[in-house]
Amino acid sequence: MDTADLGLPVNVPSTALFTDQYELTMLQAALKAGTAERHSVFEVFTRRLPHGRRYGVVAGTGRVLDAVENFRFDEGVLRFLREKAVVDEETLDWLAGYRFSGDVWGYPEGEVYFPGSPVMRVEGSFAECVLLETVILSILNHDSAIAAAASRMSSAAGDRPLIEMGARRTHELAAVAASRAAYIGGFSSTSDLAAGFRYNIPTVGTSAHAFTLLHDTERDAFRAQVDSLGAGTTLLVDTYDVTEAVRAAVEVAGPGLGAVRIDSGDLLLVAHRVRQQLDELGARDTKIVVTSDLDEYAIASLAAAPVDAYGVGTQLVTGSGHPTCSMVYKLVARAESAGPEAPLVPVAKKSTGGKTSIGGRKWAARRRDADGVAEAEVIGIGEVPPELADRQLTVPLVRGGEVVAREPLDVVRDRHAAARAGLPLSATQLSRGEPVLPTEYVHLPSGS
């Protein structure tokens, strides 16, 4: 079932205007110059990881594939472009028939990446590839940032489950994407029903402080919730006095109470006190869920606390201080002419200030030591060394305009867990440091 059929705000009729105007004006000029059909290779990469991060996480690939398929200039879009005189009629005629017919390769979603990693490669005519720049970067920069934060949080949480609950802290559509990225990074559920509907992510939720305040007493609120949802529900116990609330919760629900949630105060201290009180009341199996503006550092600080699950909102959906990955989309090779047999030549801008690029269509492989632990990200042009032939990272995502790599989200989530587990142990340290793997370049063109 297509969510658009239900009128939900999680689908759009076209992704064609998720772009910047200069992509269309470049197209117009290239069409006039006769260079628009030159075969071109664009690569997505980042020159550096966010400060202090040890690895990046590829997320959003599945959404990119949807966006590429849905990149269509329908009548309404074309009318807007004509009314605003964005491009000329010749270009509008070309856009009316736009269908991406090229190839896309990339790191599988959920894989980790490092500075210089060719996270995605888009090949086709200059005209059809250049239009995709903004939508691809918009998705990958956002989702990869959220997934990286989620990965750090899930690493800090260990075996304790994480609940994504940041929908109220971001744009309503970004919230759905954030839930998806968080699930890839290791979160186990979300409070966002739109994310559950669209991506089949498990959803959870019981009550907020408003429900307690609605009733004449806290006990009345607990009784109403238990009568409706059963003793296995989670009761929020910090509206007034935590000790009194825990006592009332167990008296109302019995020792089979599912969980209590703590949303304020000194979580480390309160969790210990609540655990002791629950045990004394016979509710030894009642779990403790903590929320309250958590990030990976707060989660790590609670490792020794008797906490069973974490709910994370603001810090997750804002990338825990790094809301973007600074990925770029650069032309790295183009044909000498528009002829079908014209050879590709590497291209790259020359720049100072850390914004240099390396020309040429690249491959990437991850070298591992004798124990199977990753030790370097190797990037090159031309032939892949035999010893790295079975370690290549990029896979086909789109062939001849047809998507060939859709996969269930649980597969992506498992891939990320495996990729992270294959990194050196220092990858999961929360202290600031350099990327856990060095990037090595081989077979580069002269002058790079």
C-alpha positions, -999 to +999 in steps of 0.1 A: +000+000+000+013+035-009+010+059+020+001+086-005-032+068-010-041+075+026-032+112+023-005+109+049+023+136+049+050+111+044+049+109+006+052+137-019+039+136-055+074+145-069+109+150-056+119+171-087+118+204-068+139+192-039+168+208-057+186+241-061+179+264-090+215+264-102+211+227-112+184+237-137+203+267-150+234+245-154+212+221-173+199+249-196+234+261-204+248+226-210+219+218-234+227+249-253+264+242-253+260+206-265+277+192-234+247+180-215+249+145-228+285+139-219+288+108-198+297+119-163+306+104-129+296+121-097+307+109-063+293+115-028+319+117-001+330+138+029+364+153+034+363+148+072+341+133+099+324+156+124+349+167+150+358+139+173+338+112+156+356+079+150+334+066+121+304+075+100+273+055+092+257+053+057+219+059+061+192+071+038+202+050+008+167+034+006+152+069+007+175+081-020+164+052-043+128+063-037+136+099-044+154+090-077+125+070-089+101+098-080+121+125-096+095+135-122+086+169-137+048+167-138+025+194-152+023+214-119+061+214-115+067+225-151+040+252-148+058+266-117+091+266-135+076+283-165+057+310-145+088+318-125+110+319-157+135+295-140+146+280-174+137+283-210+111+264-230+137+241-246+148+230-211+112+226-199+106+203-229+137+182-218+126+181-182+091+169-192+106+136-203+131+133-175+137+098-162+170+088-147+185+061-169+220+059-154+237+037-128+242+043-091+267+024-070+273+029-033+282+016+001+254-007+013+231+011+037+242+006+073+279+003+064+304+026+080+325+051+061+355+074+066+369+106+051+371+102+013+350+071+011+330+071-021+297+066-003+277+068-035+286+071-073+261+083-098+268+078-135+249+089-166+247+120-188+257+152-171+221+164-176+204+136-157+230+133-129+235+169-120+198+174-112+200+148-084+227+165-064+206+184-038+180+156-031+207+130-027+228+152-003+198+163+016+188+127+024+223+113+030+236+142+051+205+141+074+200+104+078+237+096+081+241+122+109+212+107+128+223+072+123+258+080+135+244+096+167+222+066+172+251+042+167+271+059+194+241+059+217+234+022+211+270+014+217+269+032+250+236+015+259+250-020+254+222-046+255+197-021+269+170-011+244+167+025+231+134+042+222+134+070+196+111+097+208+122+129+191+093+137+168+082+168+187+117+182+184+120+184+147+101+189+114+073+164+111+087+147+080+123+148+093+110+130+123+100+100+102+134+099+085+151+103+119+132+073+132+143+052+103+179+063+107+178+057+144+166+022+139+195+015+115+219+028+142+206+004+168+174+018+183+148-008+189+115+012+187+100+046+181+071+067+195+064+081+160+034+062+145+041+076+110+075+060+111+059+027+123+034+029+095+058+036+068+088+015+078+074-011+101+095+000+130+081-012+164+061+016+181+057+021+218+041+047+242+018+049+272+013+083+289+027+117+296+025+140+327-007+155+312-025+123+318-016+123+355-025+160+359-059+153+343-069+131+372-078+142+408-050+120+422-019+102+408-034+070+420-066+076+400-044+082+369-025+050+375-057+030+380-072+044+348-041+035+328-039+000+343-076-007+338-072+003+301-037-010+292-031-038+317-006-043+345+022-046+320+020-009+311+047+017+320+037+042+346+053+077+347+063+082+383+079+117+385+050+140+383+049+148+420+069+127+445+087+097+430+087+076+462+050+080+467+043+074+430+063+041+430+044+029+460+010+038+445+020+022+411+028-012+427-003-010+449-025-003+418-008-026+393+005-053+416+040-068+415+035-076+378+038-039+369+056-037+336+078-007+341+081+028+356+094+058+337+116+085+352+118+117+333+136+142+356+160+147+384+194+130+391+187+099+370+216+079+385+205+085+421+168+082+414+172+050+395+190+033+423+164+044+448+135+033+426+151-001+420+156-007+457+120+004+464+105-018+437+124-048+450+113-042+485+077-040+473+080-073+455+081-058+420+115-073+412+106-078+375+093-043+370+117-024+346+130+011+349+129+034+318+147+067+319+142+097+296+151+134+300+172+149+272+197+120+271+227+118+247+254+092+244+274+107+273+244+106+296+236+070+286+272+060+292+271+076+327+241+054+335+259+022+326+262+012+363+226+023+371+197-002+374+182+011+342+165-012+317+158+011+287+164+046+275+142+071+257+160+096+236+146+126+217+162+160+211+199+149+210+191+121+186+171+140+160+197+168+160+226+144+155+239+149+190+256+181+181+264+172+145+232+176+124+250+170+091+278+150+078+291+176+053+289+152+024+294+167-010+285+156-046+313+162-070+319+156-107+351+134-107+351+122-144+334+131-176+337+120-213+357+141-237+327+145-259+290+135-261+299+105-283+290+071-269+326+058-272+343+090-259+368+081-231+364+093-196+389+118-182+393+126-145+383+161-134+386+179-101+387+215-090+418+229-075+412+246-042+428+256-010+413+256+025+407+219+028+382+217-001+403+197-026+388+168-045+404+139-063+394+131-099+386+097-113+360+070-108+370+053-076+367+019-059+369+013-022+379-017-001+385-023+036+417-041+045+415-064+075+442-079+097+447-116+104+419-115+130+394-100+106+395-066+122+394-036+099+427-017+097+424+007+067+399+021+042+417+018+008+405+040-021+419+039-056+414+043-093+419+016-119+424-020-111+417-033-076+447-051-061+441-089-060+443-090-022+414-065-019+392-080-047+369-096-022+369-066+002+352-041-021+326-020-005+305-005-033+275-024-046+251-017-075+220+002-064+205+013-097+212-002-132+200+015-163+176+036-142+161+005-125+165+001-087+181-032-079+190-029-042+159-024-021+161-044+011+142-047+044+152-023+071+161-051+095+187-063+070+202-028+070+201-026+108+219-060+111+245-049+086+254-019+107+258-039+138+281-063+120+301-034+104+306-017+137+316-049+153+343-053+126+360-021+136+388-018+162+375-015+197+385+021+200+357+029+175+331+028+203+350+052+226+331+083+232+362+104+239+371+127+210+396+112+186+406+107+150+388+083+126+394+048+138+406+038+103+431+057+082+422+064+045+448+051+021+448+062-016+463+041-043+467+044-081+457+080-081+462+102-113+493+123-113+489+157-097+462+145-072 
